Amino acid sequence: MPLVQSYRRFLELVGRSAGHFLQGSDVFYPSALGLGRAARELLEENRVPFVWTAEDRVILMHQGYQFDFLRGAGPDPEVWSYCEGTTVGVPVISYPRFTDWLQAQVEQQTQAWARIVPWYEAERAKPPTERRVFFGRIDPDGSITEEM
């Protein structure tokens, strides 16, 4: 099944990565491949009754407990969401169009980074003798990068 126009354009522009944008979520190629199967397994695991359509395409999975998917075949379809453990308990429509979803992600992430970056820079500016928060990433080989 071909990709809808708005989602296809998104992948053309940022298909493999977009810096820190949506970091921590599976949304970019190739990690986006197979998300439909993972989403179906999550619903089965939680015994969530839900009927998928042939046009549904999972576009994001976060930490294995939350996912978003496109519903519909138009150029800018609805986005539905599911989050394990919520009171709703089933996938629900979260945005009327994919482009609305994308705009909301940009706004939320921009606001979050606007709060995080100054704090991070303030921590980095502290003298070595002053207690600081440790920033780092443990790589698959066990090495640490971005250490502060």
Secondary structure, 3 states (H helix, E strand, C coil): CCCCHHHHHHHHHHCCCCCCCCCCEECCCCCCCCHHHHHHHHHHHCCCCCCCCCCCEEEEEECCCEEEEEECCCCCCEEEEEECCCCCCCCEEEECCHHHHHHHHHHHHHHHHHHHHHHHHHHHHCCCCCCCCCCCEECCCCCEECCC
